[in-house]
Amino acid sequence: MGRRGDDTMPGPLDGINVVEFSTMIATPTAGMLLADMGANVVKVEPPWGDLWRGAQAVAPTEGRPFMAYNRGKRSITLNLAKPESAGVVHRLTEQADVVLANNRPDVAARLGIDYATLSAINPAIIYCEGSAFGHNGPDSYRPGYDIIIQGMSGIAASEGKVQRGVPVHIVSSPLVDSACGLAQAWAVCGALFARERSGGTGQKLEASLLGTSLMMLGMRFVRIDELDREPHARIMESLDAMRAAGLPYSDILETYEAQHFQSPGNIYYRFYQTADGALVVGCLNTGLRRKLLGVIGLHDIRFDDGYDQHSPEAAAFGEQLMSDAEAVFAGKTTGEWLDLLDGAGVPAGPVRFVEELFEHPQVLQNNMAADVTHRDLGTVRMAGPLVSFSATPLRAGDLPALGQHTDDVLGELGCQPGEIAGWRDAGVIL
């Protein structure tokens, strides 16, 4: 199977062949990241295309979500439900180093792209499978999308935001899907290294959206038995009782948050309205907090001796401190405040909208955005490779039109023109 041609120095995964049987976000993200690293990624799509080609479509079979997660790949069409496709899958697998898949196990087996089938063809393959909840346990049968995992993992409740009585969906980023794609690409690189050391032994990898979300919760998903056993039991008993009583979610959340103490009056790690917009400050230690107080001219009694953060006076002071800080920040423009905050060494920045980043010098001068080419749509600017390699640079590849590389890839696999024409007539390929 041919490797990606390039005029630049090869990437760290140059010479690695990846076959991707996946759709949506997480596993396609993994394929795209591997392609950025120089791998030759062949995305296998049904003749009607990945389902996300039709989302936010800008042209027939071309949607923005598909573009966001599939650059640098070569697209071939193959109807896996047709018996004739098995031969193509066999040839792809023979020459593959990595297979990416995110079908349910029963679907993968029915289509002949499960690990048992493909590893029998090529025992050296690294087979990376994405799932929602893992393949064991009471939720393993459930389909999983980013919003469902936000709800079932505790992320939505931990945000503490309610709209119309229910948790607010984090919509600015498919954060769990994206992180799971990163996890899969990371796992593949580790497995390739392990295969190199073992002399060619492949293996199966699995990354789940739920497992990824627990890692993303960070300190929220840490329980110290000696310290947390009793508080944890009380919270669980309280949740069970409130649900049994039929209390609305907003009431449950209010009680839950009251059981997790937060020092009153957060003025140090938050957003502020200014005279002409908004800015954000992030002061996570005492030194930085004192610097912020110096800039805005306020006093915080939490730095005084004998302060009791659990007292009613502390709560009242915290509320007043937030109001005072908000009034101070509203009195100057964002630019004026940033001059003052930067001069004092206080971490801060302006609040921007996404559109402001496409031409921003900070983004462009650090190659955080990349211009790629689509056969039919021309130049597309999107997020660039995530990291910089000095000796084996990463490169954002072009965007594949549906089935654009079918004939090329099949020819590289040794398929004859007559075979390809016959499969096209039979609807096996587009």
Number of C-alpha atoms within 10 A of each C-alpha: 20 13 14 19 10 11 5 10 13 19 20 18 18 19 16 20 26 27 24 26 23 22 23 17 23 31 30 30 26 28 35 27 27 29 30 27 25 29 26 27 29 25 30 25 24 21 18 16 22 21 14 19 23 18 14 12 14 12 12 10 17 24 17 15 16 24 19 16 24 25 25 29 30 27 23 25 24 27 22 23 13 14 11 16 17 17 11 16 19 17 16 22 25 19 19 23 23 27 28 26 25 24 18 19 16 10 12 17 15 12 19 19 23 21 24 13 15 22 20 12 16 17 18 22 28 26 27 24 24 26 25 26 22 18 15 8 8 8 12 14 13 14 12 19 17 22 18 17 23 25 15 14 18 15 21 20 20 16 13 14 15 15 9 7 11 14 20 17 18 15 9 7 9 15 18 26 28 20 20 26 27 22 21 27 24 14 18 25 16 12 22 22 12 15 17 12 10 10 9 14 15 21 19 16 16 16 24 23 27 23 17 23 23 18 13 16 14 9 9 12 11 11 11 8 9 7 9 12 11 11 12 14 11 13 15 12 11 16 17 11 13 15 12 9 9 9 12 12 16 17 12 17 19 11 15 18 14 10 13 9 10 11 11 20 19 13 23 22 14 12 17 21 19 21 15 12 15 17 21 17 20 17 18 11 9 11 10 17 19 17 17 23 16 13 14 15 10 14 12 14 15 16 10 9 7 8 12 13 17 12 11 11 11 18 16 12 18 21 14 14 20 16 13 14 19 16 14 16 18 17 14 16 16 22 16 12 22 20 10 14 20 12 10 14 11 22 19 18 18 17 14 11 7 8 8 8 14 16 12 11 11 11 15 14 10 10 16 18 20 19 15 18 18 16 11 11 12 11 14 13 13 16 14 20 20 12 12 13 10 7 10 16 17 25 22 24 25 20 27 23 21 24 21 16 18 21 19 14 18 19 16 13 16 11 16 13 12 9 12 17 14 13 18 15 11 13 16 21 25 21
